[in-house]
Amino acid sequence: MSKALQPVRGTHDLLPAEYAKHAQVRSRVETIAQRYGYAQMDTPIFEFSDVFHRTLGDTSDVVSKETYNFNDRGGESLTLRPEFTAGIVRSFISEGLQQYTPLRVLYHGPAFRYERPQKGRQRQFHQIGCELLGIASWHADVEMIALAHDALGALGLGAHVTLEINTLGDSDSRAAYREVLVDYLRAHAHQLSEDSTRRLEKNPLRVLDSKAEEDREIVKNAPRLSEHLNAPSRDFFARVSDGLSALGIACARNESLVRGLDYYNHTVFEFTTQMLGAQGTVLAGGRYDALVKTMGGPDTPGIGFAAGMERLVGLRDALGTQAPEPVTLDVAVIAMSEALENDALKLAHELRAADFRVEMAYSGNVGKRLKRADKLGVRVAIVLGEEEATRGEVVVKHLADGTQQTISKAALLTELGKLV
């Protein structure tokens, strides 16, 4: 088969069975989010490149290695979205949404990163997440984590994930810690990985969550951020922890859990699992009070989370969670002769307008058409025969037990309502 007829490496087709799994995940998360007052929105799949370079940082792996960048015919530099938060915030600024704060939004859709394809990680993948803009209080952090907790519970994953949480403190705490951390890391610069050496000056906190073995050994003895938190930061985190405890949501402190960019502050969190191998993070989030201002908007606090749809579906598959039932149909319409085919088309159209799900059995003998209808989960078949047509009647056949009855076309909708 020609290479052009294969999906591009790192992409995959969502065939009906897999799409149904994604749809069920979306539906359950949306149901939970709506209970918290979140409304759906979407942004374009590409933005001006500066939207992501300003938010993710030029030293981040996403920008330096993974974004899909291209120049359009007008010479503008554009980037396929690698994540949603930047686009949501750009929309918040450009569409004047600050008048609606606190703004609670839910999103889902494809995102794109050029990385090595592996199980649970593709170059085109799908995310679902929530953003809350306009609330500086710790209450928003508790709400966001509780929403994520409830959504994972609705997906049947609650018992199979662990909530890990940490605090980055406020800007003053981070600045004090950054100075101490950089001094420590500089003393070990010759032992750091190439990526961590590059991050040392601009993004030193990212060294703390490096996966490179040489970095992990150095980080073990690094100064801890918790030792440099000021009183307001400690109080904020204590209130978040107490709020989660009041809701009965268990969490584990993970001081290696960080976000390297300066607009992140206070609470960061992840729900992790041991069931997906190296891809252990199922859902991740955090507070980003300086992001809107960094992008040129009004000073607006924010917090959000995102989850990879492929990982959610993969975890449900690993647990043997029952896949959604295939789409079923209520009625099959079968014309016994070519002369009645237009009548059958008209009847099927009328039934669909009345909210019935209809299969048109176009070809094959009656036995084959009935067998196909039964395989599709159809409950009754409506058979249009020449003799019945002259009397304004149809035959309604019950596929479960093979019984049938003759009904006038005038009474058909009423009778079908009772049967299906």
N, C-alpha and C positions, 0 to 999 in steps of 0.2 A: 504494500500500500504506500502511496506517495506520502512523503513527510508532511506535505501541506494538508493532508487529510487526517493527520494526527493532532490531538490537542497539544498546545505549546507546553514544553517542559515546565512543571510547577503549576499547571492548571488542570482542572478536571471538570467533566460534565456532571451536573446534578441531574441524574436520571430520575424518573418519577418516584421510585421507592426511596431514594436518598433525599430528594426534594421534600417528600412528605415528612421525613424525620426533621429536617430543618424547619419546616412549617410548624410542626408541633412544638419545637423548642421556642420559636418566635412567639407563637400564640400564648404559651404558658408564661413566658417572661413578660410579654405585653400585658397580660391579665394582672400580674402582680404589680407592675409599674403603674398601671392605671389606678390601682387601689391607693397608691401613694400620690396621685395627682399628676402623673407624668403624661405628656402629650407627645405624639410622634412627629418627627421632622426629618428631613433629609437634606443633604448638601451635594453639590456636584462631585463626581468622582475625580475631577482634576481641579487644581487651584493654581494661581501664580506660585512659582517655586518659593518665593520669599515667605509665603504663609507658613511653610513647613521648616524652612531654614531658620526663620526667626524663633519658631516655637520649639523645635527639636534640638537646635544647636548644631553648628557645623562640625563639632567634634563627636557627635553621637554616631553610633554604628548605622542607625537608620539613614541619616543624611549622607554620611561619608561613603557608605557601601551599598545601601539597599534601595534607595529611591529610584523610581522610574522617571527620569527627566527627559523632556524633549522641547524643541523649539517649534512653535506653530508657524504657519505661513506668514504671519505678521511679525515674526521674529521674537515673540514673547516666550520667555522661559516658563514652562508649565511642568507640573509634577502630578502623577497619579497619587491619590491620597494613600499614605502608608498607615494612617489612623484617622479617627474622626474628630477628636477634640479640637484640633486647630481649625478645622472647617466650621465646626459649631461656633467657636469663639469669633471667627471671622464674620460669620453670619450675624452673630449677636451685635457686633459693632456696625457692620454695613447696613443692616436692616433696622437699626434703632430699637433693638429688643430690650434695651435697659428699662424702658417704660413698663415692661411686664415683669420685672423682678419682684419676688423670686421666680426665676424661670426654671421649670422642670421639664426636661425633654428626654425622649427615648429615641434611639436610632438603631438601624441595622442595615447591612449591605456589604458589598465587596470592598476590599482594600488590597493594596499591592505592595509587595516588597521583594526585591531581587535577592534571594538567599538560597542556600542549598536546600532543595526540596527533600522532605523526609516525612515520616508519618506524623500527622497532626500539624504539619507546617508546609504551606504551599505558597507559591508566588502570588497567586490570586487566592485570597481567603475571604472569610466573611466574619464580620464582627457584629455584636449586639451590645449596647451599652446605654448608660444614662449620664446626664450632666445636670447639675444643680448650680445655678448662678445667682448670686445676690445675697447669700446668707453667710455671715462671718462666724456665727456661733458654732460651738461644738455640737449643737443639736443636729446640724446638717450632716456631720460626719457619722453620727449614730444612725440617722435616717438612711443615708446612702449604704452603709454596711448592712443594716437590717433589710433593706430592699434586696441587696445582692444575696443575703442569707436566705430570704424567703423565696427568691426566684430559683436558687439552686435546690431548695427543698421541694418546690413545685415540680421540678424536673426529676425528682427521686434521687438526687445526688447528695443531699444534706449529710447523710451518715458516712459519706466516702470522701469528704473534703475537710481540710483543716484551715481555719482562719488564722493567718499570721498578720501581725500588726506591729507598727513601729511609729515613732514620731521623729520628724526632722526639725522640730522646734520652729520658732519664728525666725525672721531674717537676722536679728541680732545674735541669736544662738548659733545659727548656721555660720555666720561670719566669724565668730570666735572659734568655732570648731574647725572651720576650713583652714584657718591659719595654723592651728596646732597639727592638723592632719598633714598638710603640705610639708611642714617642717619634718615630720616623721618620715613621710614617703620619700622626700628628697635624700634622706640619709640612706635609703635603700634603693635609690633610682637605678643603680647598675644591675639590680636583681629583678626588676619589674619586667613584665611582658612588654612587647612593642606597643600594644594598644594602651596599656596603662601608662607607659611613659608619655605617650601622646596626650593622654587625658590629664596628666599630672597638674598642669598649670591652669587649664580652662575648666576641667570637669572632674576634680579629684574625688568627689564622692562616688563616682562610678567605679573607681578602683575597688571599693568595698564589696561590690557584688560581682567582681570579675570571676569567671569560671576557670581561668588559667591556674594551674597548680602552683606555679612559682609566686603568683600574686596572693593566693590563699594563705600560703605560709607566712608571708609578710603581714597580711591583714590580721592574722590571729593575734598579734601583739600590738596592733594599732590602737591609738587612743579611741575611746568610745564617745559617740555623740551624746549619749545619756549623761555623761560626766560634765558636759558643757551647756546643758540646758538652763536657761534662766527661770525664775519663779513663774512668770506667766505661761511659759511653754510647758513646764511640769504640771501646772494646774489644768491647762487645756487637755493634755493627754489623760490626766487622772479623771477628768469629767467624761471624756469619751469612753474610757475603760469602765467607769462606773455605770454609764448609760447602757453599754452592751451587757454588763452583768445584770442590770435591772430587767433587761429583756430576755435573759437566759441564753445569751449568745456567747458561747465559749470562744476564747481566742488565746493564742500563744505569742508572746513577745519575741520578735526576731530583729535584733539590732543590726543585722546585715542587710535588712530590707531598706533600700534607699531609692531615691530618684535624684539623678545627678544635676538636673537643671535648676537654676536659681529661683524660678517662679514657683517651685514646689515648696510647701511648708506644712508643718504640723503632721496630720495623719496620712500614712501610707498603709495599704493593706493588700493582701493577696489571699485567695482561696486556692490551696494546693492539694494535690492527690499523689498517691504512690502508684496509681494504676495505669499511668500513661508513660512510664519509663522516664526518659530525660525531659519530656515535655510535661513537667509537673504542675505548672501554673495554669489553673482553669479560668480564673477571673482576677483582675488586678485593678486597683484604683488608688486615688489619693487626692489631697487638697492642693489647689494651685492658685492661691490668692493673688499672685502677681502676673498671671498669664494675660488677662485681658489688657492690663496696662502695658505690658511688654509689647503687645501687638498694636498699640496705639489707641486703645479704647479707654473708657472711664475706669477708675479704680474700682474693680468689682471682684469680690471673692468668688471662688468656685470649687467644686469637688465633683468627681465622677468616677466611673468604672467602665471597663470594657471586658468582654469575654469573646474568645474565639469560638465561632459556631462549630467548626470542625472538631475542636477538642470537646465541646459539650456533647456533640453527637457521638464522638468516639468513646467517651466515658460511659455514656448510656448504653452503647453497644457492648462495651466490655463487661458491663454489669448485667447484660441480658435483658435490659429494659425492653418491653414489648414495643415493636415498631407500630406506627399508626396503621390502622386498617386502611386498605385501599379504598378509593372512592367507589361507592356503591350506587346503583341505579334503582329507581322505583319501578319503572315500567318499560317494557319493550313493545314496540308497535310493529306488527307484521302484516304486510299486504299479501293476500293469497294470489293476486293476479296483477299483471302489469297495468291493467286498466284502473286499478285501485291505488296505485303508488302515489299519485298526487293527493288523494284523500288521506293516505297514511302520513304524508309529509305535513299536510295541514293539521291533522289531529295531533301529531307530535309537537308542532309549533304551539298549538293551543294549550297542550298539557304543560309545556315548559313555561309558558306565560303564567300558568296557574301554580308555578313553583314545584312541579314534579321534575325529577331527574329521569330523562328519557333516552333509551337506546333505540336507534332506528336499525332494525334488522333488514339489511338491503338485499342480501343474496343467499343462495343455498336453499335446500328444501326446508319445509317447515320444521322437521325434526332437528336439523342442524342449527337452525336459527334459535329454536327453543333451548337447545343445549348450550349455545353460546350465551344466551340471556341468563341462564341459570348460573353459569360460570362467573358472570359479571355481578352476581348477587341480586339480580332482578327478582322482585317478588311476584309480579303478575305480568302476563303478556296479553296485549289486546290484539286480537286477530280480526282483520277485516276480510270477510268473505263476500262473494257475489250475492249469495242468497240473503245474507243478513243485511247487506247494503240496501237492497230493495225495500226492506222493512224499517230502515233507519236504526239498525241495531249493530252491535259488535259482540264478539265472544271474548269474555275475560277468563283467562286460564291461570289458575293458581299453581305456580311452579313447585311449591313445596310438596303438595300432595297430588298434583295432577288433575284436580277437580276443575270444573269450568262452569260458567253460567253466561246466559245471554242477557245483555243489558241494553236499553235504548240509549242512543247517543246523547239524548237530551238529559238523561240522568247520570251519565258517565262520571262527570266531575264529582258529583255528590257521593256516588258509590265508591269511587276510587279513594276519596278522603277517608272512608271507613276502612278500606282494605290495606292501605299503605301508611 
